[in-house]
Amino acid sequence: HLLPLVFGLLVVAGCSEARLEGQIPLDGSSGEVRRAFAVNDSPPQRIRGELIASGQSGPFYRNARNGDHVTWRAPDGSALVTRDGALTATFGLGYDLLSADVSDTLELIRSRRAGSATRVHRYLDGENQVITRAFLCEVDFPGGAGEFRRVRESCNGADITFENDYVLGADGRIVTSRQWVGPEFGVIRLSPLEPRQSGPNIIVVGI
């Protein structure tokens, strides 16, 4: 049976439910959340993950780095892993994404080139079996050039289609995004949580 899609739900045999601390409803009457972030060379130390399906959100803190991969951990112990801003794994969220190969997509984004990309996702199902899903994606740059560039990744699999949206900063980094995690989990929005106050070097964008 399908478990409720609650962000921060810890699905482990023998464990009780644990919800992510600091949950808040999605704001904005249109459902679009606008986040402020500083345009500088320092990577964010905190990000907010927002589950679109349930309207739950909470903070994740930079915990470790292994090569290109950064692990972000929430107060309840659940975690996300990103590679240059692209989601590559989740832990402790339920129906976890064990790994995602996003190499093709990131290569197109770095080179500012539209084109085709192949994604491979691996999931752990409710019976602890690994499920592999492959997707063919088209990456394009709607809206033209500017200080902040939007990237759209449209993906098709055997029985699933989805879109990922990214906003790139002036240095080409993914600074905010909406990314599909899986068929049960849905879409997560990732955005920086630093700094908290506005100022002369703060830019506000949203997707």
Residue frames relative to the residue before (quaternion, step in Angstrom):
aa qw qx qy qz dx dy dz
H 1.0000 0.0000 0.0000 0.0000 0.00 0.00 0.00
L 0.5040 -0.6544 0.4694 0.3121 3.56 -1.16 0.54
L 0.3651 -0.7108 0.5595 0.2202 3.54 -0.92 0.93
P 0.5984 -0.5472 0.4185 0.4090 3.62 -1.13 0.49
L 0.4170 -0.7014 0.5190 0.2546 3.54 -1.02 0.80
V 0.1736 0.7774 -0.5743 0.1892 3.54 0.13 1.32
F 0.4125 -0.7219 0.5008 0.2406 3.55 -0.70 1.09
G 0.7779 0.2821 -0.2327 0.5110 3.52 -0.79 1.05
L 0.4504 0.6756 -0.4726 0.3425 3.60 1.21 0.05
L 0.2422 -0.7752 0.5698 0.1252 3.57 -0.75 1.03
V 0.0756 -0.8161 0.5729 0.0035 3.59 -0.41 1.21
V 0.2919 0.7185 -0.5701 0.2712 3.55 -0.11 1.33
A 0.5492 -0.6300 0.4264 0.3458 3.59 -0.88 0.90
G 0.8249 0.2295 -0.1830 0.4832 3.52 -0.89 0.98
C 0.6570 0.4925 -0.3176 0.4743 3.60 1.24 -0.09
S 0.4324 -0.6757 0.5293 0.2760 3.55 -1.20 0.54
E 0.6606 -0.5014 0.3675 0.4209 3.55 -1.27 0.22
A 0.0381 -0.7742 0.6318 0.0088 3.54 -1.09 0.81
R 0.1732 -0.8197 0.5404 0.0776 3.56 -0.52 1.12
L 0.5896 -0.5980 0.4240 0.3392 3.50 -1.16 0.71
E 0.4297 -0.6953 0.5135 0.2611 3.54 -0.90 0.92
G 0.7938 0.3437 -0.2337 0.4441 3.54 -1.21 0.49
Q 0.3007 0.7696 -0.5172 0.2232 3.59 1.14 0.50
I 0.0197 0.7668 -0.6415 0.0058 3.54 -1.13 0.73
P 0.5560 -0.5917 0.4369 0.3871 3.59 -1.10 0.47
L 0.5613 -0.5395 0.4818 0.4022 3.55 -1.24 0.36
D 0.2401 -0.7812 0.5578 0.1444 3.57 -0.94 0.82
G 0.6227 0.5334 -0.4128 0.3965 3.55 -1.30 0.20
S 0.4454 -0.7240 0.4593 0.2577 3.57 -0.66 1.10
S 0.6933 0.4579 -0.2776 0.4823 3.59 1.13 -0.57
G 0.5302 -0.6307 0.4049 0.3964 3.56 1.28 -0.12
E 0.5721 0.5723 -0.3878 0.4413 3.60 1.26 -0.02
V 0.2034 -0.7791 0.5853 0.0949 3.57 -0.79 1.03
R 0.1807 -0.7815 0.5914 0.0827 3.56 -0.80 1.05
R 0.1061 -0.8064 0.5816 0.0128 3.53 -0.83 1.05
A 0.3257 -0.7225 0.5764 0.1993 3.54 -1.16 0.68
F 0.0855 0.7822 -0.6151 0.0509 3.53 -1.04 0.76
A 0.4769 -0.6662 0.4972 0.2855 3.54 -1.21 0.54
V 0.3222 -0.7150 0.5862 0.2032 3.55 -1.06 0.80
N 0.3596 0.7050 -0.5356 0.2947 3.56 -0.17 1.28
D 0.6597 -0.5342 0.3652 0.3822 3.57 -1.30 -0.02
S 0.5994 0.5810 -0.3636 0.4135 3.60 1.23 -0.19
P 0.3893 -0.7124 0.5214 0.2626 3.62 -0.78 0.92
P 0.5728 -0.5933 0.4230 0.3754 3.61 -1.10 0.55
Q 0.3503 -0.7300 0.5507 0.2026 3.55 -1.15 0.67
R 0.7590 0.1936 -0.1350 0.6068 3.56 1.29 -0.25
I 0.0456 -0.7688 0.6357 0.0524 3.54 -1.15 0.65
R 0.3351 -0.7040 0.5783 0.2401 3.53 -1.27 0.34
G 0.1648 -0.7587 0.6231 0.0944 3.53 -0.97 0.91
E 0.0569 -0.8115 0.5813 -0.0156 3.56 -0.76 1.07
L 0.2653 -0.7690 0.5653 0.1365 3.55 -0.64 1.14
I 0.3905 -0.7668 0.4613 0.2160 3.55 -0.41 1.26
A 0.6557 0.5566 -0.3253 0.3930 3.61 0.88 -0.90
S 0.8001 0.2979 -0.1454 0.5000 3.59 0.87 -0.92
G 0.4226 -0.7150 0.4643 0.3076 3.60 1.20 -0.32
Q 0.5035 0.6333 -0.4340 0.3963 3.60 1.19 0.46
S 0.0071 0.7998 -0.6001 0.0140 3.55 -1.13 0.62
G 0.0806 0.7957 -0.5982 0.0499 3.53 -1.27 0.34
P 0.5853 -0.6188 0.4077 0.3292 3.58 -1.25 0.36
F 0.1223 -0.7343 0.6609 0.0951 3.51 -1.31 0.55
Y 0.2370 -0.7904 0.5563 0.0978 3.57 -0.93 0.95
R 0.5356 -0.6178 0.4662 0.3379 3.56 -1.01 0.85
N 0.1233 -0.8462 0.5184 0.0054 3.55 -0.55 1.21
A 0.7987 -0.1144 0.1192 0.5786 3.59 0.93 -0.84
R 0.1849 -0.7537 0.6181 0.1254 3.52 -1.30 0.40
N 0.0199 -0.7756 0.6306 -0.0188 3.54 -0.97 0.95
G 0.7944 -0.1369 0.0444 0.5901 3.57 -0.01 1.29
D 0.8121 -0.1802 0.1675 0.5292 3.58 -0.71 -1.10
H 0.6452 0.5534 -0.3078 0.4275 3.58 1.25 -0.30
V 0.1394 -0.7775 0.6114 0.0484 3.56 -0.95 1.00
T 0.2393 -0.7582 0.5926 0.1292 3.57 -0.94 0.94
W 0.1277 -0.7697 0.6246 0.0334 3.55 -0.94 1.04
R 0.1061 -0.8248 0.5547 0.0261 3.59 -0.65 1.08
A 0.3499 -0.7324 0.5547 0.1830 3.55 -1.06 0.90
P 0.6782 -0.5038 0.3334 0.4185 3.62 -1.19 0.34
D 0.6932 0.4707 -0.2895 0.4627 3.61 1.10 -0.56
G 0.6291 -0.5635 0.3301 0.4215 3.60 1.27 0.06
S 0.5325 0.5984 -0.4262 0.4204 3.60 1.20 -0.20
A 0.1372 -0.8237 0.5499 0.0190 3.57 -1.12 0.55
L 0.2172 -0.7128 0.6500 0.1490 3.49 -1.41 0.41
V 0.1545 -0.7492 0.6315 0.1268 3.55 -1.24 0.48
T 0.0562 -0.8004 0.5968 0.0055 3.57 -0.87 0.95
R 0.1768 -0.7336 0.6423 0.1345 3.51 -1.31 0.47
D 0.8170 -0.1505 0.0330 0.5557 3.55 -0.37 1.26
G 0.7585 -0.3853 0.1919 0.4893 3.58 1.03 0.81
A 0.6303 0.5084 -0.3377 0.4798 3.59 1.23 -0.28
L 0.4542 -0.7059 0.4747 0.2647 3.58 -0.84 0.99
T 0.0775 -0.8225 0.5632 0.0167 3.58 -0.84 1.00
A 0.8126 -0.0164 0.0034 0.5826 3.64 1.16 -0.24
T 0.1231 -0.7437 0.6475 0.1117 3.54 -1.35 0.37
F 0.1156 -0.7791 0.6132 0.0600 3.55 -1.24 0.56
G 0.8538 0.1707 -0.1219 0.4765 3.57 -0.98 0.85
L 0.5603 0.6094 -0.3948 0.3985 3.60 1.18 0.38
G 0.5347 -0.6005 0.4217 0.4192 3.58 1.21 -0.29
Y 0.8185 0.0066 -0.0681 0.5703 3.59 -0.88 1.01
D 0.0776 0.8798 -0.4673 0.0393 3.55 0.99 0.88
L 0.4249 -0.6295 0.5946 0.2639 3.47 -1.34 0.61
L 0.2824 -0.7910 0.5178 0.1625 3.59 -0.35 1.22
S 0.7798 -0.1674 0.1237 0.5904 3.56 1.01 -0.80
A 0.0783 -0.7629 0.6388 0.0609 3.54 -1.26 0.50
D 0.2710 -0.7378 0.5967 0.1617 3.54 -0.87 0.98
V 0.0063 -0.8277 0.5575 -0.0644 3.57 -0.36 1.29
S 0.2768 0.8155 -0.4782 0.1720 3.58 1.26 0.29
D 0.6673 0.5092 -0.3117 0.4453 3.59 0.87 -0.93
T 0.6616 0.5152 -0.3034 0.4525 3.56 0.92 -0.94
L 0.6864 0.4819 -0.2933 0.4588 3.59 0.85 -0.92
E 0.6139 0.5460 -0.3545 0.4465 3.59 1.04 -0.65
L 0.6611 0.4894 -0.3044 0.4803 3.59 1.00 -0.81
I 0.6469 0.5182 -0.3225 0.4572 3.59 0.96 -0.84
R 0.6684 0.5056 -0.3105 0.4486 3.60 0.88 -0.89
S 0.7395 0.4057 -0.2258 0.4875 3.57 0.98 -0.82
R 0.3756 -0.7453 0.4678 0.2908 3.60 1.35 0.04
R 0.4755 0.6733 -0.4090 0.3915 3.54 1.04 0.86
A 0.3542 -0.6975 0.5796 0.2280 3.56 -0.93 0.90
G 0.3054 0.7571 -0.5385 0.2085 3.56 -1.10 0.63
S 0.6217 -0.5457 0.4223 0.3705 3.54 -1.36 -0.14
A 0.0519 -0.7841 0.6185 0.0004 3.55 -1.12 0.76
T 0.2757 -0.7369 0.5930 0.1712 3.55 -1.16 0.66
R 0.1199 -0.7686 0.6263 0.0518 3.55 -1.00 0.94
V 0.0696 -0.7565 0.6468 0.0664 3.57 -1.19 0.64
H 0.0942 -0.7917 0.6033 0.0165 3.58 -0.72 1.15
R 0.1139 -0.7654 0.6287 0.0769 3.56 -1.14 0.69
Y 0.1048 -0.8099 0.5770 -0.0091 3.54 -0.84 1.11
L 0.3104 -0.6865 0.6173 0.2266 3.51 -1.35 0.37
D 0.2616 -0.7945 0.5273 0.1490 3.59 -0.56 1.14
G 0.7554 -0.4150 0.2713 0.4285 3.57 -1.32 -0.05
E 0.7030 0.4083 -0.2595 0.5214 3.58 1.25 -0.27
N 0.5245 -0.6718 0.3762 0.3635 3.57 1.28 0.47
Q 0.4490 0.6454 -0.4766 0.3934 3.55 1.07 0.79
V 0.4062 -0.7092 0.5204 0.2473 3.58 -1.00 0.82
I 0.1201 -0.7728 0.6224 0.0316 3.55 -0.90 1.06
T 0.1714 -0.7880 0.5861 0.0781 3.58 -0.85 0.99
R 0.0421 -0.7833 0.6202 -0.0058 3.57 -0.93 0.98
A 0.1675 -0.7836 0.5936 0.0751 3.56 -0.93 0.96
F 0.0936 -0.8005 0.5919 0.0084 3.58 -1.04 0.83
L 0.2380 -0.7157 0.6352 0.1659 3.51 -1.19 0.68
C 0.0882 -0.8359 0.5413 -0.0208 3.57 -0.60 1.19
E 0.2374 -0.7270 0.6253 0.1551 3.52 -1.28 0.58
V 0.1657 -0.7919 0.5849 0.0574 3.56 -0.74 1.09
D 0.1117 0.7858 -0.6032 0.0785 3.59 -0.86 0.95
F 0.3976 -0.7178 0.5385 0.1916 3.52 -1.34 0.35
P 0.0908 -0.8259 0.5548 0.0423 3.62 0.22 1.20
G 0.7657 0.3972 -0.2685 0.4288 3.56 -1.11 0.62
G 0.4820 -0.6997 0.4291 0.3064 3.59 1.22 -0.05
A 0.7038 -0.4619 0.3452 0.4149 3.54 -1.35 -0.21
G 0.1974 0.7537 -0.6132 0.1301 3.53 -1.30 0.38
E 0.7244 -0.4065 0.2966 0.4712 3.55 -1.29 -0.01
F 0.7627 0.1636 -0.0982 0.6180 3.54 1.13 -0.75
R 0.1559 -0.8104 0.5627 0.0484 3.54 -0.66 1.11
R 0.3077 -0.7376 0.5746 0.1764 3.51 -1.04 0.85
V 0.1204 -0.7613 0.6344 0.0586 3.51 -1.14 0.76
R 0.1164 -0.7788 0.6137 0.0580 3.55 -0.98 0.90
E 0.0948 -0.7790 0.6193 0.0261 3.55 -0.91 0.99
S 0.0815 -0.8104 0.5801 -0.0062 3.58 -0.42 1.27
C 0.0666 -0.8473 0.5257 -0.0369 3.56 -0.48 1.24
N 0.1128 -0.7746 0.6210 0.0397 3.53 -1.16 0.78
G 0.0814 -0.7753 0.6254 0.0345 3.52 -1.02 0.94
A 0.7782 -0.3288 0.2360 0.4802 3.56 -1.27 -0.24
D 0.8254 0.0371 0.0150 0.5631 3.59 0.96 -0.84
I 0.7056 0.4112 -0.2352 0.5270 3.59 1.27 0.18
T 0.0426 -0.7514 0.6565 0.0521 3.54 -1.15 0.73
F 0.0843 0.7885 -0.6067 0.0560 3.58 -1.11 0.64
E 0.2603 -0.7387 0.5973 0.1729 3.53 -1.36 0.27
N 0.1625 -0.7345 0.6490 0.1136 3.52 -1.16 0.74
D 0.1250 -0.7831 0.6065 0.0580 3.56 -1.05 0.79
Y 0.0680 -0.7951 0.6026 -0.0032 3.54 -0.95 0.95
V 0.1753 -0.7221 0.6513 0.1537 3.55 -1.30 0.48
L 0.2157 -0.7908 0.5653 0.0929 3.56 -0.77 1.09
G 0.4065 -0.6892 0.5440 0.2525 3.55 -1.10 0.72
A 0.7444 -0.4083 0.2836 0.4457 3.55 -1.32 0.03
D 0.7023 0.4504 -0.2674 0.4821 3.59 1.13 -0.59
G 0.6049 -0.5948 0.3416 0.4045 3.58 1.28 0.15
R 0.5071 0.6469 -0.4342 0.3685 3.62 1.24 -0.06
I 0.4521 -0.6165 0.5628 0.3141 3.54 -1.24 0.56
V 0.1189 -0.8345 0.5367 0.0386 3.58 -0.54 1.15
T 0.7773 -0.0205 -0.0170 0.6286 3.58 1.16 -0.43
S 0.0020 0.8282 -0.5556 0.0740 3.56 -1.01 0.73
R 0.2020 -0.6840 0.6748 0.1897 3.49 -1.46 0.21
Q 0.0373 0.8317 -0.5470 0.0883 3.57 -0.49 1.20
W 0.4223 -0.6942 0.5336 0.2346 3.53 -1.04 0.91
V 0.2732 -0.7803 0.5468 0.1326 3.56 -0.81 1.07
G 0.7428 -0.3049 0.2411 0.5452 3.57 0.85 -0.99
P 0.7049 -0.4888 0.3019 0.4159 3.60 -1.24 0.28
E 0.7018 0.4324 -0.2795 0.4923 3.61 1.03 -0.62
F 0.7289 0.4572 -0.2376 0.4508 3.57 0.95 -0.89
G 0.3412 -0.7679 0.4817 0.2488 3.59 1.04 -0.70
V 0.7352 -0.4186 0.3325 0.4167 3.55 -1.20 -0.67
I 0.1290 -0.7657 0.6253 0.0776 3.55 -1.07 0.80
R 0.2438 -0.7436 0.6046 0.1488 3.55 -1.07 0.79
L 0.1234 -0.7947 0.5934 0.0331 3.56 -0.83 1.03
S 0.1235 0.7872 -0.5936 0.1128 3.57 -0.87 0.95
P 0.5719 -0.6072 0.4214 0.3558 3.61 -1.10 0.62
L 0.2716 -0.7510 0.5778 0.1687 3.54 -1.22 0.53
E 0.6659 0.4584 -0.3176 0.4955 3.60 1.21 0.26
P 0.6093 -0.2911 -0.7368 0.0339 1.54 -1.82 1.68
R 0.6047 -0.5917 0.3953 0.3577 3.58 -1.25 0.22
Q 0.7530 0.3461 -0.2020 0.5219 3.57 1.08 -0.57
S 0.5236 -0.6267 0.4745 0.3286 3.54 -1.20 0.47
G 0.0610 0.7923 -0.6049 0.0519 3.55 -1.23 0.39
P 0.7481 -0.4258 0.2583 0.4385 3.58 -1.24 0.05
N 0.7415 0.3923 -0.2300 0.4934 3.62 1.12 -0.52
I 0.5357 0.6378 -0.3935 0.3892 3.55 1.27 0.28
I 0.1284 -0.7724 0.6200 0.0495 3.54 -0.94 0.97
V 0.2190 -0.7755 0.5788 0.1247 3.58 -0.98 0.80
V 0.0843 0.7707 -0.6272 0.0745 3.57 -0.82 1.02
G 0.0466 -0.8042 0.5910 0.0423 3.55 -1.24 0.24
I 0.0628 -0.7708 0.6307 0.0646 3.54 -1.22 0.51
